[in-house]
Amino acid sequence: MKRLFTILACLLPLSCLTVRAQQGIIMCTDSTFCVPAVYGMPRGKGLSIKQERVMNYRIASDGSESGLESSEDEVKLNRRWEVKLRFPLLLKPNIKIAMGLEYFHEEYRFEGFPTNEYPFYQVLEDKPLRSLGASLYIVKPWLGKRYLILRVGANFNADVDLGDMIDGDFLKLSVAPLIGWKTSPYSSMAVGIAYSYDFGRQNIYPVFSYNRTFNSRWGFESILPLNAKLRYTDSEKSLFYATAELNGAAYNIRLDDPSFPMEQDLLLRKSEIRFLVKWEREIHDWLWFGVEAGMRTNFDFSLRDGLKRDADLLIDNDFNSAVLLNLGIFIVPPRKFFE
């Protein structure tokens, strides 16, 4: 089930999920195995289901660089569904392994459809973007204050039916190893590298994670350059966040048009930055809901003539910034797991 996790974004929930008894263990003394989690971090999400709606915005498409036509329209509906499941495979003091499954579905509806016959809009109108993926998370604590985190992911991203998703041509791989240090029970940091499609294309880039709990109310969590969020704990049943995050992926698509033969693989690169505020509230001990709102700005939404990193640009698309609303429900480990 899926869309590619903003790479590493699930490592922090995993570290919370696998901490059974925070008192003593979280101290990371020289005689204990180091746990990445810090005091004040919320319980990790085991199963989450979200629906997101991006409000109306304008799209302008420029195909002049490749000799193609250009067009513009109003996107009257941009809706996304996301389902994520994470569960432990192995829980030992000296190693913890978990698996994640994801499904992501995004659809577009255009104001000018069906009179606007621009082929790029037609394919987005007819076929939602889908992603189906799995990830493996490994946390290797060492005695003292150091730990290793490794995430390996595989996703199938395309505009095809769910039954046709498992195709090697649609496969996108990601990997991210990090070495971390527990500087105190209230702060930790990690450095590493990542290979992923979070910028809309294959990229290798440095990653820095820093988590800090300042007091019983305030905390900060980050995996740079992907996301940073300020956390406010209203109570053990209510949390608020202010977040800036990068969101991106790459999808294989095909356009049913003479300019784009059906046998030719095209790649849609998309990346955006989001500024969000979020409220999470407990319904029951293990059941929570979340409401999120903010602004989304696109960096890239371009159609390329192949899967290579240096593939030629066919259509460059420009969006207005838009308001988004996200509603979700999720399951967390019961409190008794942490007692």
CORBEL-V882138 format. One record per residue. PSI is psi in whole degrees, 0 to 359 (none if undefined). OMEGA is omega in whole degrees, 0 to 359 (none if undefined). Layout:
BEGIN
psi:PSI omega:OMEGA
psi:PSI omega:OMEGA
END
This chain:
BEGIN
psi:146 omega:182
psi:182 omega:140
psi:151 omega:187
psi:126 omega:181
psi:137 omega:170
psi:108 omega:201
psi:136 omega:182
psi:350 omega:186
psi:342 omega:180
psi:357 omega:180
psi:323 omega:180
psi:314 omega:174
psi:324 omega:179
psi:317 omega:181
psi:327 omega:176
psi:319 omega:184
psi:325 omega:188
psi:2 omega:175
psi:110 omega:182
psi:321 omega:181
psi:103 omega:187
psi:326 omega:181
psi:129 omega:178
psi:304 omega:182
psi:317 omega:186
psi:349 omega:180
psi:332 omega:179
psi:59 omega:175
psi:173 omega:182
psi:341 omega:182
psi:6 omega:178
psi:157 omega:175
psi:135 omega:186
psi:133 omega:178
psi:128 omega:182
psi:331 omega:184
psi:152 omega:176
psi:161 omega:177
psi:141 omega:175
psi:345 omega:179
psi:141 omega:183
psi:166 omega:175
psi:144 omega:182
psi:156 omega:181
psi:123 omega:176
psi:311 omega:177
psi:130 omega:177
psi:142 omega:178
psi:125 omega:183
psi:147 omega:166
psi:132 omega:181
psi:140 omega:176
psi:122 omega:175
psi:126 omega:185
psi:165 omega:185
psi:139 omega:177
psi:163 omega:183
psi:140 omega:174
psi:134 omega:176
psi:124 omega:185
psi:128 omega:183
psi:112 omega:178
psi:12 omega:187
psi:329 omega:183
psi:331 omega:179
psi:13 omega:178
psi:15 omega:180
psi:170 omega:180
psi:165 omega:176
psi:160 omega:181
psi:172 omega:174
psi:158 omega:183
psi:177 omega:176
psi:127 omega:173
psi:109 omega:184
psi:344 omega:177
psi:124 omega:172
psi:100 omega:187
psi:141 omega:181
psi:138 omega:171
psi:140 omega:180
psi:129 omega:177
psi:129 omega:179
psi:138 omega:176
psi:130 omega:177
psi:136 omega:182
psi:149 omega:181
psi:143 omega:173
psi:325 omega:182
psi:127 omega:180
psi:103 omega:176
psi:158 omega:181
psi:327 omega:185
psi:0 omega:175
psi:143 omega:179
psi:130 omega:182
psi:134 omega:177
psi:163 omega:179
psi:147 omega:176
psi:140 omega:175
psi:143 omega:184
psi:149 omega:169
psi:133 omega:182
psi:137 omega:184
psi:123 omega:180
psi:131 omega:182
psi:154 omega:181
psi:143 omega:172
psi:131 omega:185
psi:143 omega:180
psi:323 omega:184
psi:0 omega:181
psi:137 omega:6
psi:4 omega:184
psi:327 omega:176
psi:107 omega:187
psi:21 omega:178
psi:124 omega:190
psi:327 omega:181
psi:320 omega:178
psi:325 omega:180
psi:316 omega:183
psi:324 omega:177
psi:327 omega:178
psi:321 omega:186
psi:330 omega:188
psi:115 omega:176
psi:155 omega:173
psi:131 omega:181
psi:151 omega:175
psi:132 omega:179
psi:125 omega:187
psi:169 omega:178
psi:149 omega:179
psi:148 omega:176
psi:130 omega:182
psi:130 omega:179
psi:126 omega:173
psi:118 omega:181
psi:96 omega:178
psi:147 omega:171
psi:161 omega:175
psi:137 omega:182
psi:227 omega:190
psi:14 omega:183
psi:155 omega:178
psi:160 omega:176
psi:135 omega:174
psi:132 omega:179
psi:130 omega:173
psi:131 omega:175
psi:127 omega:183
psi:153 omega:176
psi:129 omega:181
psi:145 omega:173
psi:113 omega:186
psi:120 omega:180
psi:176 omega:177
psi:43 omega:182
psi:170 omega:177
psi:155 omega:184
psi:323 omega:181
psi:343 omega:181
psi:9 omega:187
psi:325 omega:186
psi:88 omega:182
psi:130 omega:182
psi:333 omega:179
psi:337 omega:183
psi:359 omega:188
psi:131 omega:175
psi:125 omega:184
psi:153 omega:176
psi:150 omega:178
psi:145 omega:181
psi:107 omega:172
psi:141 omega:177
psi:143 omega:171
psi:129 omega:185
psi:161 omega:178
psi:137 omega:174
psi:103 omega:184
psi:336 omega:175
psi:171 omega:176
psi:347 omega:183
psi:0 omega:181
psi:147 omega:175
psi:157 omega:177
psi:158 omega:180
psi:150 omega:177
psi:151 omega:179
psi:198 omega:178
psi:160 omega:179
psi:144 omega:170
psi:119 omega:184
psi:183 omega:177
psi:24 omega:183
psi:342 omega:175
psi:13 omega:179
psi:350 omega:178
psi:171 omega:180
psi:130 omega:179
psi:144 omega:169
psi:125 omega:186
psi:155 omega:178
psi:150 omega:180
psi:137 omega:176
psi:126 omega:179
psi:136 omega:177
psi:128 omega:179
psi:134 omega:183
psi:130 omega:171
psi:118 omega:186
psi:320 omega:179
psi:194 omega:184
psi:347 omega:182
psi:315 omega:193
psi:144 omega:175
psi:167 omega:182
psi:135 omega:179
psi:138 omega:181
psi:148 omega:167
psi:91 omega:186
psi:139 omega:11
psi:20 omega:188
psi:318 omega:180
psi:157 omega:175
psi:135 omega:181
psi:140 omega:175
psi:130 omega:185
psi:135 omega:173
psi:121 omega:180
psi:104 omega:178
psi:319 omega:175
psi:178 omega:178
psi:351 omega:179
psi:6 omega:184
psi:127 omega:181
psi:146 omega:174
psi:146 omega:179
psi:146 omega:165
psi:123 omega:193
psi:143 omega:165
psi:129 omega:185
psi:150 omega:173
psi:135 omega:183
psi:124 omega:182
psi:164 omega:179
psi:174 omega:176
psi:135 omega:185
psi:135 omega:170
psi:129 omega:176
psi:161 omega:177
psi:136 omega:181
psi:128 omega:179
psi:79 omega:185
psi:146 omega:181
psi:331 omega:180
psi:342 omega:184
psi:89 omega:181
psi:144 omega:185
psi:333 omega:181
psi:353 omega:181
psi:125 omega:177
psi:128 omega:175
psi:154 omega:182
psi:126 omega:174
psi:116 omega:177
psi:127 omega:179
psi:135 omega:174
psi:146 omega:183
psi:158 omega:173
psi:142 omega:183
psi:141 omega:173
psi:117 omega:193
psi:153 omega:166
psi:143 omega:187
psi:144 omega:174
psi:126 omega:175
psi:134 omega:186
psi:137 omega:178
psi:132 omega:170
psi:315 omega:176
psi:169 omega:183
psi:312 omega:185
psi:359 omega:184
psi:126 omega:182
psi:163 omega:169
psi:160 omega:179
psi:145 omega:175
psi:127 omega:185
psi:140 omega:179
psi:154 omega:180
psi:201 omega:182
psi:146 omega:177
psi:132 omega:178
psi:128 omega:181
psi:136 omega:170
psi:322 omega:185
psi:134 omega:171
psi:72 omega:190
psi:146 omega:177
psi:127 omega:183
psi:159 omega:187
psi:15 omega:179
psi:183 omega:186
psi:353 omega:182
psi:156 omega:181
psi:323 omega:183
psi:25 omega:180
psi:144 omega:183
psi:146 omega:177
psi:128 omega:176
psi:308 omega:181
psi:126 omega:176
psi:129 omega:184
psi:137 omega:180
psi:130 omega:180
psi:151 omega:164
psi:155 omega:169
psi:150 omega:185
psi:153 omega:176
psi:141 omega:177
psi:153 omega:177
psi:134 omega:185
psi:127 omega:176
psi:135 omega:183
psi:161 omega:175
psi:142 omega:183
psi:159 omega:180
psi:136 omega:179
psi:162 omega:176
psi:139 omega:177
psi:155 omega:183
psi:332 omega:181
psi:338 omega:177
psi:341 omega:184
psi:5 omega:183
psi:none omega:none
END
